[in-house]
Amino acid sequence: MAAELRRLTRAVQDARPLVDVLRHPVRLAGPPGLASLLGRVTRRLVAPEFALADHDSLDTFERLVSDHLALHDGMGEDLPPAAVDEVVDGAARDGFEGLCTREEVVPADGGPPLPAYAAGDPQAPAVVIVAACGMPARLCEQWMRFLSRTHHVLTWETRALFGPDPSAEPDAGVPAQAGDLFAVMDHFGVRRAHLMCLCGGAVIGLAAAHLDPGRVGSLSLWHGDFAAVKGADRTHHQQNLVGLMEMAAAGPDRAAAIHPVLCQTMLSSVPPDLAHLVVYPYATPELLHRYCRLNGEIMTTDVSPWLAGIDRPVLVVSSHDDETAHPAGSKAVAAALPDAVLHLRAHGDHISLFKGDPELMDMARDFIDSAAVR
């Protein structure tokens, strides 16, 4: 049963970002006999404790967490307490917390600290993962685990959505978000890096290359959300999301009013194995309001004026059937960049990227290495 206990430990850790912002105790469905074991695991991980309840009584997000933890009879019940602690400690070391160093970075505009993460040899060439807005850093774990074998890999979590709740609404503009990228690089002593940009992170990465090209060696843009590029088609998802985000960004009251609609839209479109991470910015009306301000700025920024001046090697990746971020935006961006390679996959989107397909990871590493010697 040690394997099931390791799985439970990792599941609790992976659910932490969502659990931390929900009302405590978060209720789970499971056998009453597991209460003692579950409590021991959460205390060992210094995580919030859960409460067991009937599945039908759980709210939407509690059900999501409950399904992710998948409690059932026989999980570690044959192990003595000392053995439970040993298994939990080992699983934690093997997880995201064991892979990364977590530090708080003060942004250039003096806003609340940014949770930032580093993995790999600090003396190795640097890669900064510019993730999709509002996503927990551990969503990029497979990419960080792979790239950190040969590179110093950095990432961070979006301003105003993680860590201490700021007393005032932050600057949500794209230049401010690009400034956070540079602040993370400065904190870890990185002067120049490859920027690996996912979804809306592609807009932030291009903004950074435009603002300070000397700090960017090369870029890769993966299923970029270029919803505002003139003349490029948008998916139904992009069209609908821009309108809903504009409403939710207007104020906390408006966000609370459309919170159920956006939650239902998101939950119906994300894979179950990643849902506990992807839905994070939708967990509460306040988070949703801040997320829509930040991501709304990204989705309404036309990167076209910057592209001709970005003379760095760029890999642009999309797919013919991406129904989240239309490939037309990636095609237009690749065509306007002076030194870009466009790779169109037959299938895929930015959510599937996070699963760490070996072929894609090899493509990323090979491009980063080839760009570094040019």
N, C-alpha and C positions, 0 to 999 in steps of 0.2 A: 504493500500500500504506500510505500515511500514515493513511488512515481506520482501517484495521485496527490500526495501532499505537496510535492514539488510543483505540480501544475497549479494547485490551489494558491500556493505562495506567489507564484508569478502572476496569477490572475488578480490577486488582491493588489499587488504592486501596480499592475497595468491599469487597474480601475481607480487608482488613487486620485488622479486629477479630477475625475468626475465626482467621486465620492466626497472629496474635500469641499465641493461647492454645493452639495445637496444638504437638505435638512437632516440633522443627526438625531438619533441613530438611523442610518439607512437600513431599511427592512429588506430581508431576503427570504425567499422560500427555501425550506430545507428541513430535514429530519430534526426534531427537537434534541435528539441525542448528540448532535454535532455542536451544540452551543459551547460546550467546554473547550473542544478542540479549536473551533473558530476563534474563540476569545484568546486562546493561547497564541495562535498564529498572529492575530492582529497586534497583540501586546508585544510580541517579539519583533514585529516590524514597525512598532511605534505608529500604528495606523489607527484610525477611528474604529471603534467597535461597532458591530452590526447587531441587529435584532432579528430574530426569526419570526416569521409571520406567515399567514396563509397567502398563497400566490395571488388569489383574486383580490386581495386587499391592497396590493402594491400599486403605486402610481407608475407612470410610463417609464421614468428613469430608474426607479427601483427594480422594475422588471428587467430592464436592460442589464443592470449590474448583476441581478440574481441569475439571469441566464448565462452571463459570462462566467460567474463563479461556479455554477452548476454543482451545487452541493448535493451529495447523495450518501446513502448508508455505506459504511465501510471505508471511509476516507481517513486513513491513518489511525483507526481505532485500535489496531494491534500494536501500536508503538508506545513505549513508555515516554513520559514527559521529556526526559533528557534526549531521547532519540528524535522526538518531534522538533525540539529546539535545534538539533544538529542538522536535520533535513531542511528546516526553514532557513537557517543561516547559510547553508550551502546554496540553496536555490536563489537566495537574495544576492549572493556574491556573483552568481552566474547571470543575473538579470541586468537590466538597464543601469541600475544604481552601481553595480560592480564594474560595468563597462566605462562609465563616464564620471568625470569630475564635475560637480555642480558648484557654480559660484554665482554670486549676484553682481551684476554689472550696472553701474550708474550711467544712465543715458546722457548724451551731451546737453540736452535741454533741462537736465536736473529733475526729471520725472522720477516716479517710483522705480526701484531696482528691477532689472530684467533678469529672470532666471536663465543662466547660460550654461552650456555643457561642452566639455572637451573630452576627446578620446584619442588615443594613439600617441606616438612619439612627438613631443613638442619640437624636436629638431628636424622632423620630416616635412616635406612640402605640405602646405596648408590647403584645406578645402573647407569652405563655409557652406553649410546646407541652409539655404534660405527657404524655409518650409512654407506651406500654405498658411495663410493668416488664421490665427486662433487655434491651431492644432497643438496638442501636447507634444513635447519634444520626443517622447518615447515612441510616437508614431513613426519616426525615422530610424528606429533602432536597427533594423536590418541593414540599412544603408550605412549607418555609423559603424556597425560591427564589421562590415565588409571593407569599407574604405580606410578604417583606422588600422588595418593590417599594414598599410604602406604609407599612410598620410596622417597628418595631424588634423583632426576633424572637429569643427566647431559648429554649434547651432545655438539658438536661443528661442525663448517663447515670447509671443507678441505682447507688446506694451499694454498695460492696463487690463489685461485679461488673466494674468497669473500673478501669484504673489500677493503682497498687501494690497488691499483695496484703496485706491487713491482717493483723496478728498475732493479733487477737482477733475473734470474731464480733461484728458490729455490732448495734445496736438495729434490729430489722426492723419495728417497729411502724409503723402508718400515720401517727401524729402525727410520728414522726421523719422519715418520708419526705416529709410535707408541709413539715416544717421545712427540708428540702433545697431545696424550691421557693423559700421565702423567702430562703434563703441565696444562691441564684443571683440573685434579684432585687436583693438588697442589693449583691452584688458588682458588678453592672453599673449600679448607681445608679437602679434602677427602683422607684418607690414604689407604683404602681398599674398593673394590667395586665388584659387579657383572658386567661383561661385556656382554652386549646384542649386538651381532654383526650381521649385515645384509649384505648379498651379499659379496662384496669385503672387507667390514669391518671385516669379519671373519679372513682374513689374518692379518689385523692390530691387532685384538684382540689376536690371537695366538702369534704374534710377541711380544706383550706386556707381555703376560704370560711367554714367554720364557726369555725375558730380565730381568724381575723383578717379579718373581712369588709371592713374599710376598705381592704385592699390588693387587693381583687378588684373590678374594674369590671363584669365580666360573665363568663359561662362558656359554652362549648359542649362538650357531652358526646357523643362519637362512638362508637356501638356499645359503650357502657359495660358492663363486666363486673360486673354487680350480682348476683353469684351468691348473696349472703347476704340479699338483701332478702326480708323475710318475705312469704309468700304468692305470690311470683313463681315461675313455672316456670323450670327450668334445662334447658339442652341436655344431651344425653348427654356431650358434650365437657366441659362444666362439672362435671357429676357425677363423671365419671371422674378429671378432673384434680385436683379438690379432694382426693380420696382418695389419689392417687399423690403429690401434693405433701406431704400430711401425713406420709406414710412417709419421703419423701426429706428432709424438714426435720428429722426426728428425729435425724439424725447423718450424718457423712460415710460411715460404713460402710453404712448403709441406702441412702443415695443411690447408692453404687457398685453395690449389688446390683440396683437397679431401673433404673440408667442405660440399659442396652440397650433395655429395654421402652419407656421414655419417648422415647428417641431415635427408635425405629422408629415410634412413634405420631406424633411431630412430623413426621418426614421424609415420612410418607405423606400428610400433610394440608396441606403448604405449597406454594405455587406455585414452580416451578423458578427463576423469575427473581428471587425474593426469598429463596430458601432460604438462601443464604450469609450473610444477615443475621439472618433470623428464628430460625435454630437456634443462634445464638451462646450463649445461656445453658445449652444442653444439651451443649456441646462437651466438657466434662470432668466427672467426678463431683463434684469440689469446687465448680465453678461451679454445677452443678445443685443441690447442697445449699444453697448460699447463695441461689440464685434461688428455690427452693421455700420457704425461710423468708420471703423478702420478698414474693413473689407470693402465697404461702399466706395471709399476713396480709391482703392486699388482698381475696382471694377470700372470706375468712370475716368481713369487716367489713360489718355492716349499716348503711348510710348513712341509714336512715329517720329516726332521732332528730334528725338535723341539718337536714332539708329545710325544715321550716316556718319556720325562722329565717333561711334564705338568701333575702333579698328582692332579689337581683340578677337582671337579665335572663339567661335561660338558654335556649339552643337544645339540644334533645335529639334526636339522630339515631340511628335504627336501621333495620332492614329486616324485612320479613315473613318472610324465609327465612334469617335469620342463624342458622347452625347452630353457631356458636362461642360467642357471648354472646346468650342468649335475649332477644328484644325485650320480653318481659313485664317484665323488670327496668327497662328504659328507660321503658316505659309507666307503671309504678308511680312511678318517680322524677319523671317529668314531671308526673304528677297531683298529687303532694305538694308540689311547689315552688310558691311564691306567684306567680312571674312567669316561666313556662316556655312555650315553644312546642315541640311534638312534631312531628317530621318522620319519617314512616315511608316508606322507599324500598321499591320492589318487590323489589329484589335487593341483595345486598352483605353484607360483613362487615368487621371491623376490619383484616384483611389487605389487602383490596382498597383500603381507604382510602389506603394508603401509595403507591399508584400515581398519585395526584394527578389524579383525574377532574376535568376543567375545570368541570363543573356543580357539583360539591361544593365546589370551591375558591371559585367565585363566590358560592355560598350562604354559606360561612364569612365571606368578606370583607364581604358585604352585611350580615350579622347583626352582625359586630363593629362596623362603621361606624354602623349604626342604633342599637345599644345605647349607643354612646359619646355620642350627642347626647340621650339621654333624661334 
